[in-house]
Amino acid sequence: MSRRRRTGSRPTTANFSLRKTCSELQGELEQSLRDSLSLRAQGSFMMAVYRAQDAFKAERALQKLLQDVSASPGPVVDPRLRFCTCFNLALLYHENGLLKEAAEMYSGMVNTKPWCHSGDRVTEEAIQAHARVSLGNVYFDQRLYLYAVNMYVTAYNSLHSDQVSRCKVMHNIGVTYICLKEDDTAASWLQRVVCSVPPDDVTFSYSRQIRFALQDGQAFHQVHLQSALFSFDLTTLPPSYQEYLAALTGAPPRESPPEPPRAPLATAPYPRQATPGSPP
């Protein structure tokens, strides 16, 4: 009497090989991202770009591998790792004046929905706002003001829980409408900021300053308005992302640095955070 051959979910050599390949790719991805963050902190921006590109290539390869063998059991890429990899590379492109490349990266991130797999609405809102506001800032630097306004307004409409971020986005909307020569609309958005935050908030003081300058008929230079925009970066990501980056780099979670004091509009304002290069 012949025995019936058993079949089941016993791991095969192919599955072990898959897991090993995925593990190696993820290790390469994490190391490249870790190196890029370290080089960026040291001010070696171009070297940081190269390592960020390596991390992005590893992330793409890992995603493709998992999609090709989606029927097989295997590791799932942490959405925080995916987002930080893309966001870091886009930030570095922007910081180095590679505006076309930065716009392409941010556009891909904006079109990725959702990033979070946990159903955390607040976190999802925050990281989508990071991508949209950053893309809006790139469009602003390219003098594509209508596209910039569209991104800012989309980010504003999607933010429901973070009042501080909403006010910064409103400020950016008002500044961009100045460039579009729509002073009344700009003044309206800036006034909404002034009415939404306490007087000791930096967003209040600078929005009010620009609002008064509009009333006085002061001429604005694009380079000054460009420096007046608020930006988001790795230090403003949600707490769960900060904790992940801290675990990845071995450093404690970073708090968002206080906004620097703003200079009068008669002189060039303080450069926008995380934009060390000269404007285009």
N, C-alpha and C positions, 0 to 999 in steps of 0.2 A: 504494500500500500504506500503510494507516494505521498510525501508531505507537501502541503500547500505552502508556497512561498509567501512569507509575510511581507506586506508593504505598509508603509506608514510615513511618519514625518521625521524619520531618522535623518540627521544631517548627512549630506553627501560631501564628497571631496570638492565639488564645485561650490557648494555653499560655504565651506571653510575657506576656499580660495577667495570667494567674494568678500567675506568678512575681513580677511587679511588685507585685501586690496583697499577696501573702504577705510579700514583702520589706518593704513599707511597714508592714504590721501588726506584723511582728516588730520593726522599728525603733521603732515607737510603744510596743510592749510593753516593750522593753529600756529606753527612755528613761523611761517612767513608773516602772518598777521602780527604776531608778537614782535618780530624784528622791525616791522614797519612802524608800529606804534612807538617803539623805543627810538628809532632813528628820527621820527617826527618830533618827539620830545626833545631830542638833542639838537634840532634845527637842521638836520641833514635831509632836506625835503626831497631832493631828487633821488637819493638812495632809498628814502622811504617810499617813493613812488614805485621804484623797481620791485621792492619786496611786496608792496601792496598789489602790484600786477601779478606777481607769483602767487599770492594768496587767492586772488580772483580766479586765476586759471585753475588752481587746484579745486576751488569751490565749484566751478563750472564742470570740471571733469568728474567730481564726486556726484554732483547732481545728475549728470548724464548717465553715469554708471548705475545709479539707483533707479533711474527711470527705465533704463534698458532691461533691468532684471527686477522690475517692480513686483513680480509674482513670487520672487524668492525672499525669504526672511533675511533681514539685514538691518543695519543701523540707519537711523533717520537723522539728517543734519539738523542741528539745533537752529531754529529760526534766528536766534540772537547772533549766532556765529555768521550766518548768511548775511544778515542785515549789516552787522558791523564791518564785515569784509567789503561789502559794496560801498557803504557809507564812507569808510576810511579812504578808499581809493578815489571816490568822487570829491571828497574834501581836499585831498592832496592835488588832484587835477586843478581844482579851483584855485588853491593857494599858489600853484605854480603857473597860473595864467593860461592853462590849457582849457579854455572855456568850452570849446566844442566837445571835447572828451568828457568834461564834467557834466554838460547838459545831457549827453547820451546816457551816462551812468545814472543820473538822477531820474531821467525819463523812464528808464527801465525799472527803477525802484518804485516810482509812482504807480506804474502799471502792474506791479506785483501785489495782488490782493488775495487773501490777507497775508501778513507776515507772521502773525502770532497764531499758534495752533491751540492755545489754551482758552480761547474765547474771551480773553481779557480786553474789553472794549476800550478802557482808558489807555492801556499801553498801546493798543493798535492805533488809536487816535494820535497819540504822541509821536510815534515813529513815522506815521504817514505825514504828519505836520512837519517833521524834520526834513523829510525828502522834498515836500512841496515848497516849503519856505526856502530851502537851499537851492532848488531849481529856480525859484523866482529870483533869488539873488544873482544867479548866473545870467538869467535873462536880462536883469537890470544892468549888469556889467556889459552885456552885449548891446545895450540900448534898445532892447525889445520890450518896451514898457507895457504894451498891451498884454503880451504873454506873461510878463511878471505879475501884473495886476491879477490876471486870471488865476495864477498859481496861489498868490496870497489870499485871494477871496475864497478859493477852494479850501485852502488850509484853515482859514477862519471859520468857514461853515462846518467843517468837520470836527473842530475842537469844541467840546461841550463841557469839559471838566477842569481844564487848566486856564484860569482867568489871566494869569500872568502872561502865558504864551499868547492868548487871544489878544491882549493889549499890544504886545510887541508886533504881532501880525497886523493889527489895525494901524499901528505907527508906520509900518512899511508900506501899507496901502496908501496912506496919506502922502508919504514922501514920493511915491511913484506917480501919483496924480499931479504932483507939482511938475514933474518932468513932462507930463502929458499936457501941461498948460491948462489944467482944469483946477484952478485955484479954489473955487467954491467947494467942489467935491473933496479936494484935499483938506480944506479947513474943516469940513464936516467930519471926516474920519479922525482927524487929529483932536477935534473937540470931544469926540466919543471916548478917546483914550483918556483925556484930561478928566472926564466925568466918571471914569471907571476905576481909577487907581488912586491911592492916597497921595497927598502932596509930596511925601518924602521918597516916593518911588522915582527911579531914574527915568522911566518911561514917561511919567507925568511931566517932569521938568523939561525934558528935551522936546516932547511933543508940544508943550506949551510955548517953548522958545520958538519953534518953527512956526507955530500958529500966530504968534505975535509978529514974527518977521513977515508972514504973508499979509497981515493986516497993514503993516507999514510999507508994503510995496517993495520989499527988499528983493534984489535979484539973486537968484540961486545958481551956483555952478554945479554941473553934473558931478564933478569929482567930489564936491563937498557933500552932496546928497547921497552919493554912493557910500561914503564913509559913515553916513548917519543911519544906515540900515542896521537893524538887529539881525543877528545870525544865530543859527543853532549848530552845535558841534558835538563831539563825543562826550563832553562834560555835561551836556544838557539832556542826555538820553534818560529814559525812565529808570527808576531804581533797580529793576531786575536786570537791565542791560548793564548798569554800572557795576552791579555785583558780578556779573559774568565776566566783564572786562578785568575787574580786579582779580578774580580767580585765574584768568588767563595770563595776566602779566605778573601776578604775585604782588601787586600794589594795592593799598587800601582804596576804596571807592573815592573818586574825586568829586568834590563839590564844585558847583558852578562858580567861577570867580566873580567877584562883584564887578558890576559895570564900571568902567573908568569914568572919571569926571569928564563931562562934555565941554569942549571949548566953544566960545561964541561963534556964531556962524560967519562973522566977519573974517575969521581965520579958519584954516582947515581943521575940522573936527578930529578927534582922536580916531586913529585908523580902526576899522572894523576888526573885531576879534577874529583870529585865524585867517587873516588875509595879509600876509607879510609882504607880498609882491606889490609892485606899483600897479595902478588901475590901467585897463587897456586903453 
